[in-house]
Amino acid sequence: MKTPSDAAWLDTQYNNRARIPEHPAIFARWKEDSARVRGATRCLLDLRYGEAAAETLDLFLPAARAVRAAPVLVFIHGGYWRSLDKADQSFVAPGFADAGALVVIPNYALCPAVRIETIALQMTRMLAWLHRHAAEHGGDARRIAIAGHSAGGHLAAMLLACDGRKVGADLPRRLATRALAISGLFDLEPLRHTPFLAPDLRLTPTSVRRLSPAGFPAPARATLHALVGGGESEEFLRQNSLIRDRWGGAVVPVCEAVPGLNHLTVLDDFAAPGGRVHAHTLALLGNA
């Protein structure tokens, strides 16, 4: 990695919209496909997991009823903690609902109105809500897997390190033990110096230490699959390898750059049955 003073270089590394000129068409397709999914699948929208306006989630029910309670897949959207919405991410749900999972897509408040610390706490409240209410919707709270894209990958890794007993006395110590990070961000120090992000994220040296999973001890009895598009920037490739280096192969048994994919098409691969990222997610769900 270059030094933090290389501000222009950091922008080229982390500004994925600039790196992908066709991003407006991709976002438009996601939005259209997501609206179609919400109109054509069994889903419950805008359920409240907390009191703040943004603390809502969408549930996509398993396509077929089963005798056994369904595994639960949480998908946390990206957008550098400052953009996007769960309504534009519904398109990821059908492939997993068709495979028998209860799919959960939460919203959270966005920077700069809040800081990343607040968002991380919101995700713990979301997960606590799931432990308490998944059974009401056919889900098995003992079989939760979390997937996240970009900033959502960061939040997924954070949740592996969360102590549920500090959230609620009725909760297990490990709210989740299985996660998949797609183009995740595990070292936030470069983002503190990235010009197009720094004003909204307002990171400090202290918050970087508190919010960088690569600096945490490897979570006990946890599994993280770390995948990134093979066509992504040097920094995203570094971030993906870093969490394996820091947490070790026992906790991060999958650390892979998927050829031919960029920061956005890697999410299409997650959503599409037959995609490599999709297959890794199904494997993780099977072990949840």
Backbone bond lengths (Angstrom), bond angles and torsions (degrees), N, CA, C in turn:
res aa  C-N    CA-C-N  psi(-1)  N-CA   C-N-CA  omega(-1)  CA-C   N-CA-C  phi
1 M - - - 1.457 - - 1.516 110.27 -
2 K 1.332 116.87 139.10 1.455 119.90 174.46 1.518 109.36 -71.82
3 T 1.326 117.04 173.67 1.452 120.73 -176.56 1.523 110.04 -76.75
4 P 1.364 117.52 158.15 1.454 120.59 179.31 1.527 113.98 -58.78
5 S 1.313 117.76 -17.91 1.466 119.60 -179.76 1.523 111.99 -74.38
6 D 1.317 117.25 -12.77 1.465 121.29 179.96 1.528 109.62 -82.17
7 A 1.328 116.04 66.58 1.461 120.98 -172.27 1.517 111.84 -62.51
8 A 1.321 117.23 -44.28 1.462 119.82 -178.53 1.526 110.78 -62.58
9 W 1.332 116.95 -39.42 1.459 120.78 178.01 1.530 110.72 -64.21
10 L 1.322 117.59 -41.48 1.460 120.39 178.89 1.520 111.02 -61.93
11 D 1.323 117.51 -38.91 1.464 119.40 176.59 1.529 110.97 -60.96
12 T 1.319 117.24 -42.09 1.463 118.81 -179.79 1.526 111.19 -66.93
13 Q 1.333 117.13 -28.90 1.455 121.02 -178.90 1.530 112.77 -77.93
14 Y 1.317 116.98 -36.49 1.463 120.09 -171.49 1.523 114.63 -107.15
15 N 1.324 118.41 -14.04 1.463 119.66 179.69 1.530 109.59 -84.81
16 N 1.323 115.49 86.77 1.461 120.29 -174.72 1.519 113.09 -70.59
17 R 1.304 117.35 -28.36 1.469 118.14 177.51 1.529 110.10 -65.85
18 A 1.319 116.65 -37.83 1.469 119.11 176.74 1.526 111.21 -69.03
19 R 1.315 117.46 -31.29 1.462 121.23 -178.93 1.535 112.15 -77.17
20 I 1.340 116.72 -19.29 1.471 120.83 -175.87 1.526 107.67 -123.04
21 P 1.327 117.95 88.52 1.472 120.53 -175.19 1.523 113.33 -58.13
22 E 1.307 117.70 -27.72 1.462 120.88 -177.87 1.529 112.69 -85.18
23 H 1.341 117.50 12.23 1.465 118.94 -176.01 1.531 114.01 -59.37
24 P 1.345 121.42 -34.57 1.471 117.94 178.60 1.534 112.75 -59.58
25 A 1.331 116.65 -40.05 1.461 119.88 179.05 1.526 111.35 -67.08
26 I 1.335 116.76 -37.09 1.469 120.17 178.73 1.523 110.21 -66.07
27 F 1.331 117.78 -45.78 1.460 120.70 179.20 1.531 110.78 -62.82
28 A 1.331 117.30 -39.52 1.466 120.44 178.66 1.524 110.78 -63.60
29 R 1.336 116.93 -40.63 1.465 120.45 178.03 1.516 111.11 -64.92
30 W 1.328 116.68 -43.67 1.459 119.52 177.09 1.526 110.82 -57.05
31 K 1.327 116.53 -44.50 1.466 121.17 -177.89 1.527 111.09 -63.25
32 E 1.334 116.73 -45.46 1.460 120.91 179.42 1.525 111.16 -64.71
33 D 1.328 116.36 -46.74 1.463 119.65 -179.38 1.523 110.87 -63.51
34 S 1.320 117.43 -36.94 1.463 121.00 -179.09 1.522 111.21 -67.17
35 A 1.332 117.65 -41.24 1.463 120.63 177.09 1.521 110.43 -62.66
36 R 1.325 116.88 -39.51 1.457 121.45 179.03 1.534 110.27 -64.63
37 V 1.315 116.81 -41.77 1.465 120.83 179.95 1.522 110.54 -62.98
38 R 1.313 117.26 -44.28 1.468 119.62 -178.68 1.526 111.67 -64.00
39 G 1.325 116.69 -27.82 1.457 119.71 179.38 1.512 114.21 -85.29
40 A 1.317 117.03 -12.15 1.468 119.80 -171.50 1.520 114.01 -120.61
41 T 1.326 118.71 -1.44 1.463 120.68 -177.01 1.514 110.65 -123.64
42 R 1.314 115.35 162.85 1.466 120.97 175.59 1.524 108.00 -77.15
43 C 1.312 116.65 110.99 1.461 119.49 -176.86 1.525 110.36 -147.01
44 L 1.302 114.28 156.56 1.463 123.18 174.75 1.519 106.61 -121.71
45 L 1.329 116.36 122.60 1.456 120.62 -170.24 1.522 111.67 -108.65
46 D 1.320 114.36 146.52 1.463 122.54 171.19 1.529 113.46 60.21
47 L 1.325 116.06 37.55 1.462 119.31 171.31 1.526 108.64 -70.91
48 R 1.309 116.32 141.97 1.467 120.15 -174.57 1.525 110.40 -94.07
49 Y 1.359 116.29 125.93 1.468 120.06 175.43 1.521 112.42 -105.27
50 G 1.331 116.86 -5.35 1.459 122.08 179.21 1.513 109.41 -159.50
51 E 1.320 116.03 -176.88 1.455 120.47 -173.13 1.523 114.09 -89.18
52 A 1.329 118.17 -24.51 1.463 120.40 -178.38 1.525 110.61 -69.14
53 A 1.339 115.72 154.63 1.463 120.67 -175.00 1.518 112.21 -57.29
54 A 1.319 117.33 -37.18 1.473 120.87 -176.51 1.517 113.27 -82.33
55 E 1.306 119.03 -6.01 1.462 121.74 -172.47 1.530 110.67 -86.28
56 T 1.342 114.43 70.61 1.457 122.25 178.43 1.526 108.78 -131.48
57 L 1.317 115.63 162.51 1.459 120.64 178.27 1.515 110.13 -146.43
58 D 1.318 115.80 157.87 1.459 123.47 174.09 1.517 109.30 -110.51
59 L 1.328 116.66 138.29 1.462 122.55 176.79 1.521 108.98 -112.74
60 F 1.328 116.57 131.67 1.455 123.05 174.95 1.522 107.00 -114.15
61 L 1.317 115.79 115.49 1.448 121.42 -170.19 1.519 111.27 -79.84
62 P 1.324 117.33 151.31 1.472 119.56 178.35 1.518 111.20 -54.85
63 A 1.317 116.12 142.05 1.462 120.29 -175.41 1.525 111.99 -64.14
64 A 1.323 117.07 -32.52 1.463 121.03 179.91 1.518 109.28 -124.91
65 R 1.310 115.83 138.66 1.460 119.74 177.09 1.528 109.41 -71.39
66 A 1.326 115.08 141.73 1.463 120.07 -178.36 1.520 109.40 -128.29
67 V 1.306 115.24 158.16 1.464 119.84 178.07 1.524 109.74 -66.83
68 R 1.314 116.14 -40.12 1.461 121.57 -177.79 1.522 110.55 -89.97
69 A 1.319 117.43 146.61 1.457 121.00 176.04 1.525 110.23 -60.43
70 A 1.325 115.85 146.16 1.462 121.55 -172.60 1.521 111.93 -82.33
71 P 1.337 117.20 147.05 1.461 118.79 167.89 1.518 109.40 -64.03
72 V 1.317 116.00 155.32 1.460 121.86 -175.47 1.525 109.18 -113.93
73 L 1.318 116.24 126.38 1.460 121.32 175.25 1.511 108.80 -113.68
74 V 1.319 116.29 118.16 1.461 122.65 173.87 1.523 107.86 -96.02
75 F 1.324 116.30 131.40 1.469 119.88 173.67 1.522 109.05 -118.38
76 I 1.354 116.03 122.32 1.472 122.44 -179.16 1.522 108.70 -105.91
77 H 1.319 116.26 121.27 1.461 120.15 -175.63 1.528 111.81 -72.92
78 G 1.335 114.46 160.68 1.459 121.59 177.16 1.519 111.83 -94.87
79 G 1.343 115.00 -149.56 1.460 120.48 -176.85 1.516 113.24 109.44
80 Y 1.349 116.68 21.55 1.472 122.00 179.53 1.523 112.03 55.67
81 W 1.328 116.96 37.54 1.468 122.74 177.07 1.536 112.43 59.58
82 R 1.343 118.10 10.43 1.464 119.19 -173.69 1.527 113.36 -134.01
83 S 1.349 118.09 1.12 1.455 119.66 179.94 1.524 109.75 -153.58
84 L 1.328 115.50 175.34 1.459 127.06 -179.70 1.534 111.19 75.31
85 D 1.308 114.63 169.25 1.462 122.53 -172.03 1.520 109.07 -151.34
86 K 1.308 116.41 150.88 1.460 120.45 -179.76 1.525 111.91 -57.91
87 A 1.337 117.83 -30.77 1.466 120.97 -177.21 1.520 112.01 -63.31
88 D 1.327 116.87 -24.30 1.466 120.42 179.77 1.516 112.61 -91.87
89 Q 1.333 117.23 4.38 1.461 120.99 -176.35 1.534 112.86 -117.91
90 S 1.330 117.39 4.73 1.466 120.28 -179.26 1.519 112.45 -58.42
91 F 1.322 117.16 -23.82 1.463 120.55 -176.92 1.527 113.10 -61.16
92 V 1.348 117.60 -18.86 1.468 118.85 -179.16 1.523 111.82 -78.35
93 A 1.336 118.31 -14.24 1.465 120.59 -168.41 1.525 116.08 -76.56
94 P 1.351 120.91 -41.95 1.472 118.88 -168.30 1.515 115.61 -58.09
95 G 1.319 118.21 -40.53 1.460 119.65 -177.52 1.519 112.80 -60.23
96 F 1.327 116.52 -31.73 1.470 120.10 -179.73 1.528 111.29 -88.61
97 A 1.342 117.41 -35.41 1.462 119.74 174.42 1.528 110.25 -63.76
98 D 1.336 116.89 -38.39 1.465 120.44 177.55 1.523 111.49 -64.54
99 A 1.336 116.35 -27.07 1.458 120.84 178.79 1.529 112.22 -85.64
100 G 1.344 116.67 1.26 1.456 119.95 174.33 1.508 116.12 103.67
101 A 1.331 118.36 9.67 1.464 120.82 -178.20 1.523 111.71 -95.89
102 L 1.314 115.40 151.25 1.458 122.51 165.31 1.519 106.60 -87.03
103 V 1.329 117.72 117.74 1.463 122.22 -173.97 1.524 108.95 -103.36
104 V 1.313 115.21 131.56 1.458 122.53 -176.80 1.523 108.86 -121.51
105 I 1.330 116.98 125.78 1.466 121.30 178.38 1.525 108.00 -124.14
106 P 1.332 117.36 105.90 1.468 120.25 -176.98 1.530 113.01 -92.90
107 N 1.306 114.47 156.45 1.458 121.88 166.41 1.514 109.53 -99.36
108 Y 1.321 115.71 166.40 1.460 122.28 173.19 1.520 108.30 -151.95
109 A 1.317 116.16 161.70 1.461 120.51 177.49 1.525 109.39 -66.66
110 L 1.328 116.28 156.66 1.462 120.58 -173.49 1.529 111.80 -115.70
111 C 1.322 114.88 146.58 1.454 121.20 170.94 1.538 108.15 -70.11
112 P 1.326 119.34 149.21 1.465 128.24 6.17 1.525 115.01 -89.18
113 A 1.351 118.08 3.86 1.463 119.26 -179.83 1.518 111.18 -62.10
114 V 1.334 116.64 -31.86 1.464 121.72 174.65 1.515 107.83 -131.65
115 R 1.314 116.40 170.56 1.454 121.91 174.27 1.532 110.24 -98.63
116 I 1.312 115.83 165.75 1.456 120.26 -177.00 1.528 110.92 -60.85
117 E 1.326 117.78 -32.89 1.463 120.19 177.34 1.527 111.20 -55.29
118 T 1.334 116.63 -42.16 1.465 120.85 179.33 1.520 110.66 -63.86
119 I 1.330 116.91 -41.72 1.462 121.11 -179.97 1.527 110.23 -62.67
120 A 1.325 117.02 -43.85 1.465 120.31 179.03 1.526 110.94 -59.99
121 L 1.325 117.32 -40.60 1.460 120.57 178.27 1.520 110.89 -67.43
122 Q 1.332 117.08 -36.37 1.459 119.23 176.05 1.524 111.25 -61.19
123 M 1.319 116.97 -39.62 1.459 119.51 179.41 1.532 111.55 -67.33
124 T 1.325 118.01 -30.89 1.468 118.82 174.74 1.527 110.05 -68.94
125 R 1.329 117.29 -36.94 1.470 119.18 176.62 1.526 110.97 -65.79
126 M 1.331 116.18 -39.06 1.461 119.91 177.02 1.523 110.64 -60.23
127 L 1.322 116.35 -44.73 1.457 120.07 -178.28 1.529 111.02 -68.29
128 A 1.331 117.09 -36.70 1.461 120.26 175.44 1.530 110.20 -62.40
129 W 1.324 116.96 -42.42 1.476 120.99 177.74 1.525 109.96 -58.63
130 L 1.329 116.75 -42.26 1.465 120.32 -179.57 1.521 111.38 -62.85
131 H 1.316 116.61 -42.81 1.456 119.03 178.68 1.519 111.32 -59.76
132 R 1.315 116.05 -33.78 1.462 120.22 -177.07 1.524 113.47 -86.00
133 H 1.335 118.10 -23.67 1.462 120.15 -170.42 1.527 115.25 -126.16
134 A 1.327 119.37 -5.60 1.462 119.83 -177.11 1.524 111.89 -57.14
135 A 1.320 117.45 -40.05 1.466 120.73 -177.01 1.524 111.76 -61.08
136 E 1.326 117.38 -30.40 1.464 120.88 179.43 1.528 111.72 -64.18
137 H 1.330 116.05 -20.52 1.460 121.10 -176.97 1.527 111.94 -116.22
138 G 1.336 115.87 18.59 1.454 120.68 175.95 1.505 114.95 86.28
139 G 1.332 118.40 9.30 1.455 121.77 -178.61 1.517 112.85 -98.73
140 D 1.304 114.84 157.18 1.468 122.33 179.85 1.525 108.61 -106.77
141 A 1.322 117.26 108.08 1.462 121.46 -177.54 1.519 112.72 -65.36
142 R 1.324 117.69 -13.71 1.469 120.42 177.44 1.525 110.97 -84.77
143 R 1.323 117.64 -5.07 1.470 121.56 -175.68 1.525 109.77 -129.09
144 I 1.315 116.02 59.44 1.461 121.79 -179.91 1.528 109.66 -99.85
145 A 1.313 115.96 130.78 1.461 122.05 170.58 1.527 107.42 -122.02
146 I 1.323 116.04 143.29 1.459 121.22 -177.58 1.517 108.90 -116.83
147 A 1.328 115.79 129.67 1.459 120.93 172.80 1.521 108.02 -119.35
148 G 1.320 116.74 148.08 1.456 120.18 177.58 1.510 110.46 -151.93
149 H 1.321 114.96 148.84 1.465 121.42 -178.65 1.517 109.88 -110.62
150 S 1.326 117.63 126.46 1.465 123.81 174.95 1.534 109.58 61.32
151 A 1.333 118.47 -114.57 1.465 119.53 175.59 1.524 110.71 -58.85
152 G 1.336 116.81 -32.62 1.463 119.98 175.58 1.515 112.47 -66.06
153 G 1.339 117.14 -31.04 1.460 120.24 174.40 1.514 111.35 -66.10
154 H 1.325 115.97 -38.07 1.467 120.72 173.84 1.521 110.23 -59.16
155 L 1.335 117.14 -47.73 1.458 121.19 -177.38 1.528 111.29 -66.03
156 A 1.336 117.04 -35.34 1.464 120.09 176.98 1.525 110.59 -62.34
157 A 1.332 116.95 -44.03 1.463 120.35 178.29 1.528 111.03 -65.12
158 M 1.324 116.86 -39.55 1.468 120.14 177.32 1.527 110.91 -58.31
159 L 1.335 116.86 -40.32 1.457 119.99 -176.98 1.523 112.34 -67.00
160 L 1.328 117.97 -27.57 1.465 119.61 175.65 1.521 111.31 -63.56
161 A 1.322 115.86 -26.85 1.466 120.08 -177.76 1.524 112.86 -93.53
162 C 1.327 117.12 1.31 1.469 120.95 -175.28 1.532 111.01 -78.10
163 D 1.323 116.46 137.63 1.465 123.30 175.52 1.525 107.75 -95.80
164 G 1.331 116.04 105.72 1.456 120.25 -176.09 1.510 114.28 -61.44
165 R 1.326 117.81 -27.62 1.469 120.34 -179.07 1.523 111.11 -64.71
166 K 1.330 116.99 -25.07 1.463 120.20 177.88 1.528 111.76 -80.15
167 V 1.335 115.59 -13.48 1.464 120.69 177.96 1.522 110.33 -91.67
168 G 1.326 116.76 -40.25 1.458 120.87 178.95 1.517 110.67 -164.33
169 A 1.327 116.43 138.88 1.458 120.63 -177.56 1.521 112.47 -64.62
170 D 1.334 117.21 -20.98 1.455 121.57 -179.05 1.524 112.79 -86.71
171 L 1.316 117.30 0.09 1.460 121.04 -173.07 1.529 111.31 -101.65
172 P 1.341 116.97 154.43 1.470 119.42 175.30 1.523 110.68 -70.83
173 R 1.323 115.51 158.24 1.465 119.08 179.70 1.530 111.05 -60.57
174 R 1.317 117.39 -40.50 1.456 121.73 178.01 1.525 109.15 -102.79
175 L 1.329 116.43 106.44 1.458 120.37 179.03 1.526 111.14 -68.44
176 A 1.318 116.21 -29.79 1.461 121.17 176.19 1.521 108.65 -150.89
177 T 1.320 115.86 145.19 1.460 120.12 178.74 1.523 112.12 -124.47
178 R 1.340 117.67 -0.33 1.460 122.00 -179.03 1.518 109.00 -130.40
179 A 1.329 117.46 127.98 1.461 120.80 178.72 1.518 110.28 -146.27
180 L 1.327 115.00 154.80 1.451 122.95 175.18 1.525 107.93 -132.07
181 A 1.318 115.62 121.60 1.464 121.60 179.78 1.520 108.58 -105.93
182 I 1.324 116.01 122.06 1.456 122.66 178.22 1.523 107.42 -102.86
183 S 1.309 117.30 112.95 1.476 121.51 -177.62 1.521 110.44 53.49
184 G 1.319 115.42 47.45 1.456 120.77 -175.05 1.524 113.63 -74.57
185 L 1.325 114.35 160.39 1.468 123.49 178.22 1.522 107.68 -115.51
186 F 1.317 116.34 114.41 1.453 120.99 -173.47 1.525 113.25 -116.36
187 D 1.315 116.88 -14.80 1.469 123.88 178.34 1.525 106.34 -125.06
188 L 1.334 117.39 106.66 1.461 120.59 -173.48 1.522 113.60 -88.61
189 E 1.322 117.84 -4.17 1.463 119.68 -178.36 1.535 112.59 -57.32
190 P 1.344 120.64 -45.08 1.467 118.39 179.18 1.526 112.97 -60.30
191 L 1.329 116.92 -32.99 1.464 119.95 -177.65 1.526 111.75 -68.91
192 R 1.323 115.68 -24.33 1.473 119.95 176.59 1.524 111.27 -64.59
193 H 1.344 116.74 -22.35 1.465 122.03 -175.90 1.528 112.43 -112.25
194 T 1.325 117.77 5.48 1.464 121.46 -176.84 1.521 109.16 -88.76
195 P 1.334 118.76 114.21 1.469 121.04 -168.62 1.522 115.47 -55.80
196 F 1.332 118.49 -40.84 1.461 117.61 -174.73 1.534 112.64 -76.78
197 L 1.335 117.82 -11.62 1.454 122.35 180.00 1.523 113.91 -107.15
198 A 1.322 116.90 -35.89 1.467 121.35 -168.41 1.531 114.16 -53.27
199 P 1.344 120.63 -43.74 1.471 119.13 -177.32 1.524 113.44 -62.82
200 D 1.323 118.05 -34.04 1.463 120.43 -178.98 1.527 112.39 -82.07
201 L 1.336 116.68 -36.15 1.463 119.38 -175.53 1.520 112.77 -81.59
202 R 1.325 117.37 -31.06 1.480 122.68 175.90 1.536 111.61 52.17
203 L 1.315 115.57 45.50 1.457 120.11 178.66 1.525 110.68 -76.25
204 T 1.306 115.90 146.40 1.458 123.33 175.34 1.528 108.08 -122.59
205 P 1.331 118.87 166.28 1.472 118.74 175.39 1.522 112.80 -54.40
206 T 1.329 116.42 -38.19 1.465 119.58 179.60 1.518 111.68 -67.52
207 S 1.332 117.59 -44.73 1.459 119.56 -179.16 1.529 111.43 -68.81
208 V 1.325 117.32 -33.34 1.466 119.69 175.85 1.527 110.04 -60.22
209 R 1.322 117.50 -44.62 1.472 119.98 178.74 1.529 110.84 -63.77
210 R 1.306 116.80 -40.01 1.466 121.52 -177.05 1.523 112.26 -71.61
211 L 1.338 116.93 -24.79 1.459 120.95 -169.18 1.528 114.17 -115.89
212 S 1.317 118.69 6.30 1.468 120.75 -178.26 1.525 110.23 -102.99
213 P 1.341 118.43 103.31 1.463 120.19 -178.22 1.526 113.77 -57.28
214 A 1.339 117.87 -27.95 1.469 119.67 179.48 1.520 112.07 -63.30
215 G 1.320 117.15 -19.58 1.450 120.45 177.69 1.515 114.01 -94.53
216 F 1.331 117.87 -1.84 1.456 122.00 -179.94 1.527 110.34 -84.47
217 P 1.315 117.91 154.43 1.470 119.07 167.08 1.523 109.46 -61.00
218 A 1.310 117.18 147.03 1.461 120.25 178.01 1.528 109.54 -59.50
219 P 1.336 118.08 127.34 1.471 119.78 -178.14 1.521 111.42 -66.48
220 A 1.311 115.48 135.93 1.466 120.45 -177.72 1.517 110.48 -71.05
221 R 1.329 115.58 144.01 1.463 123.29 175.38 1.526 112.08 52.42
222 A 1.331 116.65 39.05 1.457 121.66 179.94 1.522 109.96 -124.01
223 T 1.335 115.56 156.01 1.452 122.30 176.51 1.519 109.37 -131.67
224 L 1.319 116.35 129.72 1.457 122.56 175.78 1.516 108.76 -124.83
225 H 1.335 116.71 127.50 1.455 121.79 170.09 1.525 107.34 -99.54
226 A 1.317 117.53 125.39 1.469 122.83 -176.91 1.524 108.79 -114.35
227 L 1.331 116.06 115.28 1.460 121.09 -179.84 1.513 109.72 -128.33
228 V 1.330 115.61 149.05 1.452 121.81 -178.06 1.522 107.37 -147.09
229 G 1.322 117.12 152.21 1.457 119.96 175.41 1.519 111.17 -67.73
230 G 1.314 116.98 134.86 1.461 120.20 -179.12 1.512 113.12 -64.46
231 G 1.345 117.30 -20.35 1.451 121.11 179.16 1.512 114.18 -95.38
232 E 1.326 117.57 13.30 1.466 120.49 -179.30 1.531 110.73 -81.34
233 S 1.320 115.34 174.78 1.460 120.99 -174.84 1.527 111.64 -68.71
234 E 1.323 114.93 164.15 1.470 120.66 177.22 1.528 111.24 -54.93
235 E 1.316 116.04 -39.63 1.462 119.70 -177.34 1.524 112.21 -68.74
236 F 1.325 118.11 -40.24 1.462 118.64 177.89 1.524 110.68 -67.96
237 L 1.321 117.18 -36.24 1.459 119.45 174.94 1.532 110.54 -64.73
238 R 1.345 116.68 -40.01 1.462 120.32 177.99 1.522 111.28 -64.45
239 Q 1.339 116.00 -43.93 1.462 119.80 -179.80 1.527 110.20 -58.76
240 N 1.322 116.13 -42.17 1.460 119.74 -177.90 1.527 111.42 -64.22
241 S 1.328 116.85 -42.33 1.467 120.37 179.21 1.520 111.92 -71.58
242 L 1.326 116.10 -31.77 1.465 120.53 -174.86 1.519 112.16 -60.51
243 I 1.341 116.88 -41.71 1.461 117.67 -176.31 1.520 110.95 -67.67
244 R 1.316 118.12 -31.18 1.465 121.01 174.52 1.522 109.47 -67.80
245 D 1.345 116.67 -43.02 1.457 120.47 179.98 1.523 111.02 -61.42
246 R 1.317 117.06 -40.64 1.470 121.14 -174.53 1.529 112.51 -81.58
247 W 1.317 117.40 -40.48 1.463 120.37 -175.48 1.528 112.46 -94.13
248 G 1.327 117.89 -17.16 1.457 121.09 176.08 1.523 113.30 88.17
249 G 1.318 114.15 160.19 1.446 120.87 -176.50 1.513 114.61 -68.62
250 A 1.323 118.44 -22.74 1.463 120.00 178.96 1.520 110.77 -68.40
251 V 1.338 116.80 -37.43 1.460 121.31 179.47 1.524 110.89 -87.93
252 V 1.335 117.44 -34.03 1.477 122.27 -179.08 1.530 108.19 -117.04
253 P 1.339 117.14 75.81 1.463 119.40 -176.90 1.524 113.55 -72.77
254 V 1.347 116.74 -20.66 1.461 121.68 178.08 1.516 108.44 -117.15
255 C 1.325 115.69 119.98 1.470 121.96 176.46 1.521 105.86 -141.73
256 E 1.326 115.79 102.73 1.459 118.61 -164.38 1.523 111.46 -142.34
257 A 1.320 115.98 139.74 1.466 123.08 169.15 1.528 106.80 -101.65
258 V 1.322 116.33 119.25 1.461 121.27 -174.75 1.525 108.80 -88.93
259 P 1.325 117.79 117.11 1.473 120.52 -173.66 1.526 112.69 -59.33
260 G 1.337 114.50 145.98 1.452 121.10 171.56 1.508 116.42 80.40
261 L 1.326 118.12 4.13 1.458 120.66 -176.51 1.519 110.83 -115.22
262 N 1.341 115.75 143.77 1.458 120.67 174.89 1.527 109.49 -105.63
263 H 1.312 116.67 -169.54 1.462 120.98 -172.35 1.528 112.75 -66.04
264 L 1.313 118.11 -22.18 1.461 121.10 179.22 1.527 111.88 -101.67
265 T 1.317 117.51 -42.77 1.468 118.71 -179.10 1.527 112.00 -67.70
266 V 1.326 117.75 -19.32 1.463 119.31 175.53 1.526 110.06 -65.24
267 L 1.349 117.74 -29.30 1.457 120.20 176.77 1.530 110.69 -73.97
268 D 1.322 117.72 -33.88 1.461 120.10 172.71 1.524 110.61 -60.33
269 D 1.330 116.76 -39.10 1.459 121.22 179.46 1.529 110.86 -66.33
270 F 1.314 117.26 -33.63 1.463 122.45 174.75 1.525 110.28 -63.60
271 A 1.319 117.01 -42.72 1.461 121.19 -174.93 1.520 113.09 -75.87
272 A 1.326 117.83 -29.09 1.462 121.86 -168.62 1.526 112.16 -87.57
273 P 1.340 118.14 120.33 1.470 119.35 171.15 1.520 109.80 -54.29
274 G 1.303 116.16 133.48 1.458 121.15 -174.97 1.509 113.33 97.74
275 G 1.344 117.35 -17.21 1.456 120.52 176.46 1.512 111.20 -70.77
276 R 1.318 116.53 151.99 1.466 120.17 -178.03 1.539 110.75 -66.88
277 V 1.325 117.12 -41.83 1.467 119.65 179.03 1.526 109.72 -66.79
278 H 1.335 116.08 -39.25 1.469 120.56 176.57 1.527 110.30 -57.92
279 A 1.334 116.90 -45.25 1.459 121.11 -178.40 1.526 111.70 -63.08
280 H 1.343 116.63 -41.19 1.464 119.73 176.97 1.531 110.41 -61.57
281 T 1.330 116.60 -37.31 1.456 120.05 -179.56 1.514 111.38 -67.71
282 L 1.321 117.14 -43.33 1.458 120.05 176.91 1.524 111.16 -60.55
283 A 1.332 116.65 -39.62 1.464 119.82 177.89 1.524 110.81 -62.91
284 L 1.318 115.93 -41.50 1.463 120.45 179.11 1.526 110.47 -65.39
285 L 1.338 116.81 -40.98 1.476 120.90 178.27 1.524 110.30 -62.46
286 G 1.315 116.35 -37.53 1.455 119.49 -179.73 1.501 113.10 -65.48
287 N 1.333 116.35 -23.24 1.460 121.16 179.57 1.522 113.06 -98.45
288 A 1.335 116.69 -2.63 1.477 119.77 -175.32 1.519 110.98 -69.71
